[in-house]
Amino acid sequence: MSKKRILLVEDEENERLLYKEELEKEGFEVACCQNGNDAIESIEKSNYDLVILDIQMPQMDGIETLGKILTKKRDIPIIIYTAYPQYKDQFLTWAADAYLIKSSDLTALKDKVKTILSEKDG
């Protein structure tokens, strides 16, 4: 069985590396982008099983990135992973599959990734 492929879109390098390492320990293949433009380009070139998306990023923020992803790959699950709780209702209305607040404990993120991917396979 091939590894599930995750696209991680996070502009902060230290966070990006930490999340990538932790998700890879769980057996996922993780590709990273540091902004929305790179994420859209990557999605056009490769297939992913899930996207983890930050909101505050340079060039193209998470709001615009989410909209563009949904026009290209409507069936790809998206987790919004951000430090900003005030956008939750807006993003879930826009078809994000989950909205998580960043934490130093990545258990909630890893659990949500596993849950969404198992439901997608189900």
VMD Tcl script that draws the C-alpha trace (Angstrom):
set ca {
  {0.00 0.00 0.00}
  {1.45 3.37 -0.99}
  {1.91 6.16 1.50}
  {-0.75 8.85 1.68}
  {0.50 12.11 0.18}
  {0.01 15.34 2.09}
  {0.67 18.87 0.85}
  {1.68 21.12 3.75}
  {1.33 24.84 3.04}
  {3.06 26.87 5.76}
  {5.20 29.99 5.41}
  {7.09 29.66 8.72}
  {10.10 27.43 8.04}
  {10.54 26.07 11.57}
  {6.88 25.11 11.81}
  {6.91 23.63 8.32}
  {9.89 21.41 9.15}
  {8.42 20.32 12.48}
  {5.02 19.41 11.00}
  {6.66 17.59 8.09}
  {8.87 15.54 10.42}
  {5.99 14.62 12.73}
  {3.69 13.62 9.86}
  {6.43 11.55 8.23}
  {6.90 9.70 11.54}
  {3.23 8.72 11.19}
  {3.98 7.16 7.79}
  {2.82 9.94 5.47}
  {4.67 11.34 2.48}
  {4.77 15.13 2.93}
  {5.49 17.77 0.30}
  {5.86 21.37 1.47}
  {5.09 24.78 0.04}
  {5.72 28.11 1.71}
  {2.94 30.08 0.05}
  {-0.34 29.73 -1.80}
  {1.11 30.29 -5.26}
  {3.51 27.39 -4.83}
  {0.68 25.25 -3.43}
  {-1.56 25.83 -6.46}
  {1.33 25.00 -8.80}
  {2.11 21.82 -6.85}
  {-1.54 20.71 -6.87}
  {-1.66 21.17 -10.65}
  {1.40 18.93 -11.08}
  {0.84 16.23 -8.43}
  {-1.92 14.34 -6.71}
  {-2.36 14.69 -2.96}
  {-4.64 12.89 -0.55}
  {-4.90 15.88 1.80}
  {-3.84 19.53 2.13}
  {-2.88 21.23 5.39}
  {-3.19 24.98 4.89}
  {-2.10 27.97 6.97}
  {-4.08 31.24 6.72}
  {-1.50 34.01 7.15}
  {1.02 33.69 4.31}
  {2.78 36.06 1.91}
  {1.78 36.46 -1.74}
  {-1.50 34.52 -1.47}
  {-3.20 34.01 1.88}
  {-5.04 30.88 2.95}
  {-8.44 32.30 2.04}
  {-7.52 32.86 -1.59}
  {-5.52 29.62 -1.72}
  {-8.47 27.59 -0.42}
  {-10.74 29.04 -3.11}
  {-8.28 28.23 -5.88}
  {-7.68 24.70 -4.60}
  {-11.41 24.04 -4.53}
  {-11.81 25.16 -8.15}
  {-9.06 22.77 -9.26}
  {-9.47 19.75 -6.96}
  {-12.91 19.80 -5.41}
  {-12.51 16.34 -3.87}
  {-9.27 16.92 -1.95}
  {-9.72 17.19 1.84}
  {-8.34 20.39 3.36}
  {-7.39 21.05 6.97}
  {-6.98 24.69 7.95}
  {-4.20 24.80 10.56}
  {-3.78 28.30 11.94}
  {-3.17 30.45 14.99}
  {-6.33 32.48 14.25}
  {-9.53 31.06 15.78}
  {-11.76 33.87 14.48}
  {-11.95 32.49 10.93}
  {-13.35 29.06 11.80}
  {-16.98 29.51 10.71}
  {-15.94 31.23 7.50}
  {-13.61 28.44 6.44}
  {-15.92 25.59 7.33}
  {-18.65 27.32 5.32}
  {-16.23 27.42 2.39}
  {-15.80 23.65 2.42}
  {-12.67 23.12 4.47}
  {-12.90 19.68 6.08}
  {-11.45 20.76 9.40}
  {-10.22 23.86 11.19}
  {-7.59 23.40 13.89}
  {-5.80 25.95 16.04}
  {-2.02 25.57 16.07}
  {-0.54 24.07 19.19}
  {2.88 22.90 20.34}
  {1.22 19.49 20.78}
  {0.63 18.11 17.30}
  {-1.58 15.24 18.47}
  {-4.82 16.91 17.34}
  {-3.38 17.58 13.88}
  {-2.09 14.03 13.44}
  {-5.36 12.56 14.70}
  {-7.43 14.73 12.34}
  {-5.24 13.80 9.36}
  {-5.68 10.09 10.14}
  {-9.44 10.47 10.63}
  {-10.01 12.36 7.39}
  {-7.86 9.99 5.35}
  {-9.53 6.89 6.80}
  {-12.98 8.40 6.04}
  {-11.84 9.19 2.49}
  {-10.78 5.56 2.03}
  {-13.93 4.24 3.70}
}
mol new
graphics top color blue
foreach p $ca { graphics top sphere $p radius 0.5 }
foreach p [lrange $ca 0 end-1] q [lrange $ca 1 end] { graphics top cylinder $p $q radius 0.2 }
display resetview
